[in-house]
Structures are given as structure tokens and as C-alpha cells.
Amino acid sequence: MPENKILTVTLPGSRESFSLFLRYSAKAKRCSLRVTDRCTELVLPFYMPEKEALAFLENSLTWLENVLRKRSRHPSAGGRKAVLREYPGRLDFAALGKCYPVYYTFLDVPWVGVKIVEEEAIRVTGNILDPENVGEALERFVLREAGKFLPGKLHQLSLFTGLHYEKCSIRLQSTRWGSCSSRGTVSLNAMLLFVPEECVKYVLIHELCHTKHMDHSPEFWQEVARYVPRWKYYRSLLKRTPVPVLRKR
């Protein structure tokens, strides 16, 4: 049976990219494009080759762009925000030295699940027409993967430096890579998975040094420099490293 999937489409006039759902239907007799408040989809019969459907889509892009432009002028029709949606096509876990393509499979269910398949790809399965569900599922997945890596890395660096902490928590944060409480609880941002390993080491050393100096005094930075002499470079690199947007807020 052919597989439903998400396609990334670039409009010819604006050069804007968005996600389009390619769906096979037993009832369809011909290829058709549908634009709704929830998604834009290309529907085709089971017997139609995907190559033929993509040719139809290519010839319809100008029409599609005009439709989307008109909808953007009428919020009551749903607007472009309800139609255009870009899901990540890959997740680059730079901290782990792994980059996975991401594939999306539609199922007529209320949930969305995410998992690594055969250590080669990430599969997102379920109601992928709901951007909120997809975003939440991707966040849970990243939190789960970060929980497998970051606490162990922090423990190793604690043994290496002799700087002790009480416990470690993993969160998704928008403004901080990490923090350390006065009680010795180190909180780490799960998005550290997407930055180079040396940057991860800098962040973890930074937070461990806060168990000794709860400020950013010269003594604190001297402690950081003992273990990460090039900390200024890694701090700058962190600011320049892009991370994926898992969920629009």
C-alpha cells in the first residue's frame, strides 16, 4: 500500500516553503489539491504513481499560491497561519554526532508518536495534520533523548572536576541553556542536543562551577577557565548555533 507523507513545497512567486500532506484515497478517481483551515493536501488515487502526482502539483503551484494569498487577506477563512506549517525535515543532534532525517506518516488517530527507527531515521506517526500535536510530540521526544544523555554527561564532568551537585533536571527552556539553584540542583535545557559537544561541556561545567560560586564573579570565571580554557569561544558559538523550532507558540 502506498504511504502517506509530508512534502515540503516552495511557492514560485514568494519562494516561501511550507508543508503539504500527500494522501492516498480509495475514493479518489483523480488527483486534487485541497486547501482547508487545518492543512493543504494533495489527494490521489491508490493506483496513481507518485511521480505523476508531483507533476500535477508542479503545474498547480501558481494556482495554489493565489489561493493562499487570498486566504491570508480573510482571517475568517482561517488565514495562512492555519494552512502553512513547516515541520522539521531532519533533526541534527550535534551533541551526539548524529543527524536523522524525519519522516511523517498519517494515521487516523488522536495521538502523535515519535521514535528512532533502526538508528537511521526518526518516524513521526499519527495525527500529523494537527501542528500542535506534532509539536508536543517532538518536544517530548527531544526531552526523552536529552534525558538519556545529559545527566550521564553531567555526572562524568562532576567526577572530573570534583564539583558536586544534588540532582539534575532536564527541561525545554527558551532563554537559558542551564541553571543551578542554591541547593545544588542543575537544570539543563534539552535543546543542548542540537549544539556541538564542546559547547555542551562548557554549559555543564558552567553550571557545576555555580555549585562553588553562585555569581559571575572573576573567581567564578577563573574556575570555569580551569576546565574550559576557551570558554569565551564556546559561549560565542552557542549564540550562533541555530536550533530547530519544534513547536510554534
C-alpha positions as CSV (number, residue, x, y, z in Angstrom):
1,M,0.0,0.0,0.0
2,P,1.4,3.5,-0.9
3,E,2.5,5.6,2.1
4,N,1.0,9.0,3.0
5,K,3.7,11.6,3.7
6,I,4.6,15.2,4.3
7,L,6.1,17.2,1.3
8,T,8.0,20.4,1.6
9,V,6.8,22.8,-1.2
10,T,8.3,26.1,-2.3
11,L,5.9,28.6,-3.9
12,P,7.2,30.0,-7.2
13,G,6.4,33.7,-6.5
14,S,7.2,34.3,-2.9
15,R,9.7,31.5,-2.6
16,E,8.1,30.6,0.7
17,S,8.3,27.0,1.8
18,F,5.6,25.1,3.7
19,S,4.4,21.5,4.4
20,L,1.9,19.8,2.2
21,F,0.2,16.5,3.1
22,L,0.3,13.9,0.3
23,R,-2.6,11.5,1.0
24,Y,-3.8,8.4,-0.9
25,S,-7.6,7.8,-1.0
26,A,-9.5,4.7,-2.0
27,K,-12.4,7.0,-3.1
28,A,-10.3,9.4,-5.3
29,K,-10.6,9.0,-9.0
30,R,-8.2,11.8,-9.9
31,C,-5.5,13.9,-8.4
32,S,-6.7,17.0,-6.5
33,L,-5.4,19.8,-4.3
34,R,-7.4,20.8,-1.2
35,V,-6.8,23.8,1.0
36,T,-8.6,23.8,4.4
37,D,-8.2,25.7,7.6
38,R,-6.1,22.9,9.1
39,C,-3.9,21.9,6.2
40,T,-3.1,21.9,2.5
41,E,-3.2,18.4,1.0
42,L,-2.6,16.6,-2.3
43,V,-5.1,13.7,-2.7
44,L,-4.5,11.0,-5.2
45,P,-5.9,7.5,-6.1
46,F,-4.0,4.4,-4.9
47,Y,-3.1,3.4,-8.4
48,M,-1.6,6.8,-9.4
49,P,2.3,6.8,-9.4
50,E,3.7,9.5,-7.1
51,K,5.8,10.9,-10.0
52,E,2.6,11.7,-11.8
53,A,1.0,13.3,-8.7
54,L,4.2,15.5,-8.2
55,A,3.9,16.7,-11.9
56,F,0.3,17.7,-11.2
57,L,1.4,19.6,-8.1
58,E,4.2,21.4,-10.0
59,N,1.7,22.6,-12.6
60,S,-0.7,23.7,-9.9
61,L,1.7,25.8,-7.7
62,T,0.8,29.2,-9.2
63,W,-2.9,28.4,-8.6
64,L,-2.1,27.3,-5.1
65,E,-0.1,30.4,-4.3
66,N,-3.0,32.6,-5.5
67,V,-5.4,30.7,-3.2
68,L,-3.2,31.0,-0.2
69,R,-2.7,34.7,-0.9
70,K,-6.4,35.3,-1.0
71,R,-7.0,33.3,2.3
72,S,-4.3,35.4,4.0
73,R,-6.5,38.5,3.4
74,H,-9.5,36.9,5.0
75,P,-8.9,35.9,8.6
76,S,-12.3,34.4,8.8
77,A,-11.2,31.8,6.3
78,G,-8.5,30.5,8.5
79,G,-5.6,32.6,7.3
80,R,-2.2,31.4,6.2
81,K,-1.1,30.5,9.7
82,A,-3.7,27.8,9.8
83,V,-2.6,26.5,6.4
84,L,1.1,26.9,6.2
85,R,3.1,24.7,8.5
86,E,6.8,23.7,8.3
87,Y,7.8,20.6,10.1
88,P,11.5,19.8,10.6
89,G,12.8,17.6,7.8
90,R,15.7,16.5,9.9
91,L,17.0,16.7,13.5
92,D,20.7,17.2,13.9
93,F,21.8,16.0,17.3
94,A,25.2,17.7,17.1
95,A,26.0,16.8,20.7
96,L,25.7,13.1,19.8
97,G,27.3,13.3,16.4
98,K,24.0,12.1,14.8
99,C,21.8,13.6,12.2
100,Y,18.4,11.9,11.5
101,P,16.0,12.5,8.6
102,V,12.4,12.9,9.9
103,Y,9.5,11.1,8.1
104,Y,5.9,11.7,8.8
105,T,3.1,9.1,8.5
106,F,-0.6,9.9,8.8
107,L,-2.9,7.6,10.9
108,D,-6.5,8.3,11.7
109,V,-5.9,8.5,15.4
110,P,-5.9,11.4,18.0
111,W,-2.3,10.9,19.1
112,V,1.2,11.5,17.6
113,G,4.2,9.3,18.4
114,V,7.9,9.9,17.7
115,K,10.6,7.3,17.7
116,I,14.0,6.5,16.1
117,V,13.7,3.7,13.6
118,E,16.7,1.3,13.2
119,E,19.1,4.0,14.3
120,E,18.7,5.6,10.8
121,A,15.7,7.9,10.9
122,I,13.0,9.5,13.1
123,R,9.5,8.5,12.4
124,V,6.5,10.7,13.4
125,T,3.3,8.8,13.2
126,G,-0.3,9.6,14.0
127,N,-2.5,12.7,13.5
128,I,0.2,14.7,11.8
129,L,-2.4,17.2,10.4
130,D,-2.6,18.7,13.9
131,P,0.5,21.0,14.2
132,E,0.0,21.4,18.0
133,N,0.1,17.6,18.5
134,V,3.1,17.2,16.3
135,G,5.0,20.0,18.1
136,E,4.2,18.5,21.6
137,A,5.2,15.0,20.4
138,L,8.6,16.3,19.1
139,E,9.2,18.1,22.3
140,R,8.5,15.0,24.4
141,F,10.8,13.1,22.1
142,V,13.7,15.6,22.5
143,L,13.2,15.7,26.3
144,R,13.3,11.9,26.3
145,E,16.5,11.7,24.2
146,A,18.2,14.5,26.3
147,G,17.3,12.6,29.5
148,K,19.3,9.6,28.2
149,F,22.4,11.8,27.5
150,L,22.7,14.9,29.6
151,P,22.5,13.5,33.2
152,G,25.2,11.0,32.5
153,K,27.4,13.7,30.9
154,L,26.9,15.9,33.9
155,H,27.9,13.0,36.3
156,Q,31.1,12.4,34.3
157,L,32.1,16.1,34.5
158,S,31.3,16.2,38.2
159,L,33.7,13.4,38.8
160,F,36.3,15.0,36.6
161,T,36.1,18.4,38.3
162,G,35.3,17.3,41.8
163,L,32.4,19.8,41.8
164,H,29.3,18.1,43.3
165,Y,25.6,18.7,42.6
166,E,22.5,17.3,44.3
167,K,20.3,16.4,41.3
168,C,19.8,17.1,37.6
169,S,16.6,18.0,35.8
170,I,16.0,18.3,32.0
171,R,13.6,20.9,30.7
172,L,12.8,22.7,27.5
173,Q,13.7,26.4,28.0
174,S,13.6,29.3,25.7
175,T,16.1,31.7,27.3
176,R,18.6,29.6,29.3
177,W,20.9,26.7,28.4
178,G,21.1,25.8,32.1
179,S,20.8,27.0,35.7
180,C,22.0,25.9,39.1
181,S,20.0,26.5,42.3
182,S,21.4,27.3,45.7
183,R,20.5,23.8,46.7
184,G,22.7,22.3,44.0
185,T,20.0,21.3,41.5
186,V,21.3,21.7,38.0
187,S,18.6,22.2,35.3
188,L,19.7,21.7,31.7
189,N,17.9,22.7,28.5
190,A,17.1,19.6,26.4
191,M,17.9,21.7,23.3
192,L,21.6,21.3,24.1
193,L,21.3,18.1,22.0
194,F,21.4,20.4,19.0
195,V,24.7,22.2,19.8
196,P,28.3,20.9,19.4
197,E,29.6,18.6,22.2
198,E,32.2,21.1,23.3
199,C,29.5,23.7,23.8
200,V,27.6,21.1,25.9
201,K,30.7,20.6,28.0
202,Y,31.1,24.3,28.6
203,V,27.4,24.7,29.7
204,L,27.7,21.8,32.1
205,I,31.0,23.0,33.6
206,H,29.5,26.5,33.9
207,E,26.6,25.1,36.0
208,L,28.9,22.9,38.1
209,C,31.0,25.9,38.9
210,H,27.9,27.6,40.2
211,T,27.9,25.0,43.0
212,K,31.0,26.7,44.2
213,H,30.4,30.3,43.1
214,M,26.7,31.4,42.9
215,D,27.6,34.5,40.9
216,H,29.6,35.5,37.9
217,S,32.5,37.0,39.8
218,P,36.1,36.9,38.5
219,E,36.6,33.9,40.8
220,F,33.8,32.1,39.1
221,W,35.2,32.6,35.6
222,Q,38.6,31.6,36.8
223,E,37.1,28.3,37.9
224,V,35.4,27.8,34.6
225,A,38.7,28.5,32.8
226,R,40.4,25.8,34.7
227,Y,38.3,23.2,32.9
228,V,37.3,25.0,29.7
229,P,40.1,27.5,28.7
230,R,38.3,28.5,25.6
231,W,35.0,29.2,27.3
232,K,34.6,32.6,25.6
233,Y,34.7,31.0,22.2
234,Y,32.2,28.3,23.2
235,R,29.9,30.9,24.7
236,S,30.0,32.9,21.4
237,L,29.4,29.7,19.4
238,L,26.3,28.9,21.5
239,K,24.8,32.2,20.4
240,R,25.5,31.5,16.8
241,T,24.3,27.9,16.7
242,P,20.8,27.5,15.3
243,V,18.3,25.1,16.9
244,P,15.1,23.8,15.3
245,V,11.7,25.2,16.1
246,L,9.8,22.2,17.4
247,R,6.5,24.0,18.1
248,K,5.2,27.4,17.1
249,R,4.0,29.3,20.2
